[in-house]
């Protein structure tokens, strides 16, 4: 009986560790995204990037940030695709929260769906590519 209880604790511990790694990856993705957006704003101020290109640039930066955070989470946790998509969801929620705090009347309808898709796609890429290959069976 003690073995069963110990096995349940280990399973819960693995789940907890995976969720912690997804949250850490989401925070890392948020930091990378904010720094990249800061760099883009400086480039717009200098006139290197036109203002009209910022919508696509924001989506590309979201994919880049989630890609970095997803790689971190997938390598550190056992779940590949779930960790990558989790990082994308965490980054989207962070961006949504920051937007709601900065702009009182912000809604998801104002470009939120495209940012959600960019975040989830950026997280799915390391989730799909980062899984461990199956072991070949000997006959």
C-alpha positions in Angstrom: 0.0 0.0 0.0 2.8 2.4 0.7 4.1 1.9 -2.8 0.8 3.1 -4.3 0.7 6.2 -2.2 4.3 6.9 -3.1 3.6 6.5 -6.8 0.7 8.9 -6.6 2.9 11.5 -4.9 5.6 11.1 -7.6 2.9 11.5 -10.4 1.6 14.6 -8.7 5.1 15.9 -8.3 5.8 15.4 -12.0 2.7 17.2 -13.0 3.5 20.1 -10.6 7.1 20.3 -12.0 5.7 20.4 -15.6 3.3 23.2 -14.8 6.1 25.1 -13.0 8.3 24.8 -16.1 5.5 25.9 -18.4 5.0 29.0 -16.2 8.7 29.7 -16.2 8.7 29.3 -20.0 5.8 31.7 -20.2 7.6 34.3 -18.1 10.7 33.9 -20.3 8.6 34.3 -23.4 7.1 37.4 -21.9 10.5 38.9 -21.2 11.8 38.1 -24.6 8.7 39.5 -26.3 8.8 42.8 -24.3 12.5 43.3 -25.0 11.9 42.6 -28.7 9.0 45.0 -28.8 11.1 47.6 -27.1 13.8 47.1 -29.8 11.1 47.4 -32.5 9.8 50.6 -31.0 13.3 52.1 -31.1 13.7 51.0 -34.7 10.3 52.7 -35.6 11.5 55.9 -33.8 14.6 55.9 -35.9 12.7 55.4 -39.1 14.2 51.9 -39.9 10.8 50.1 -39.7 7.7 51.8 -41.1 4.8 52.2 -38.8 2.5 50.3 -41.1 4.6 47.2 -40.6 4.1 47.1 -36.9 1.1 44.8 -36.9 3.1 42.0 -38.6 6.1 42.8 -36.5 4.1 42.3 -33.3 2.9 39.0 -34.5 6.4 37.9 -35.4 7.7 39.0 -32.1 5.0 37.0 -30.3 6.0 33.9 -32.3 9.7 34.5 -31.5 9.0 35.0 -27.7 6.9 31.9 -27.5 9.4 29.9 -29.5 12.1 30.8 -27.0 9.9 30.1 -23.9 8.6 26.9 -25.5 12.1 25.6 -26.2 12.9 26.1 -22.5 9.7 24.5 -21.2 9.9 21.5 -23.6 13.4 20.7 -22.7 12.8 21.0 -19.0 9.5 19.2 -18.8 8.4 15.8 -20.0 5.3 16.9 -22.0 6.3 18.2 -25.4 3.3 19.6 -27.2 1.3 20.4 -24.1 4.2 22.4 -22.7 4.7 24.4 -25.9 1.0 25.2 -26.1 0.9 26.0 -22.4 3.7 28.5 -22.9 1.7 30.1 -25.7 -1.4 30.3 -23.5 0.6 31.9 -20.6 2.2 34.5 -22.9 -1.2 35.4 -24.4 -2.7 35.8 -21.0 0.2 38.0 -19.9 -0.2 40.2 -23.0 -3.9 40.3 -22.5 -3.5 41.3 -18.8 -0.9 44.0 -19.7 -3.2 45.4 -22.4 -6.2 45.5 -20.1 -4.1 47.3 -17.5 -2.7 49.8 -19.9 -5.9 50.4 -21.9 -9.1 50.3 -20.0 -11.4 49.6 -22.9 -9.2 47.0 -24.6 -10.9 43.8 -25.9 -9.8 40.6 -27.5 -11.7 41.5 -30.7 -9.0 44.2 -31.5 -6.4 41.9 -32.9 -6.5 39.5 -30.0 -7.3 36.4 -32.1 -4.3 36.9 -34.3 -2.0 37.3 -31.3 -3.5 34.2 -29.7 -2.9 32.2 -32.9 0.7 33.6 -33.1 1.4 32.6 -29.5 -0.1 29.1 -29.9 1.8 28.5 -33.2 5.0 29.7 -31.7 4.6 27.3 -28.8 3.5 24.4 -30.9 6.7 24.5 -33.0 9.1 23.5 -30.2 6.4 21.2 -28.9 6.3 19.2 -32.1 10.0 19.4 -32.9 11.2 18.9 -29.3 9.7 15.5 -28.6 12.1 12.6 -28.0 12.3 10.1 -30.8 10.8 6.7 -30.2 13.2 3.9 -29.5 13.5 1.2 -32.1 12.5 -2.3 -31.1 14.9 -5.1 -31.7 13.5 -8.3 -33.2 
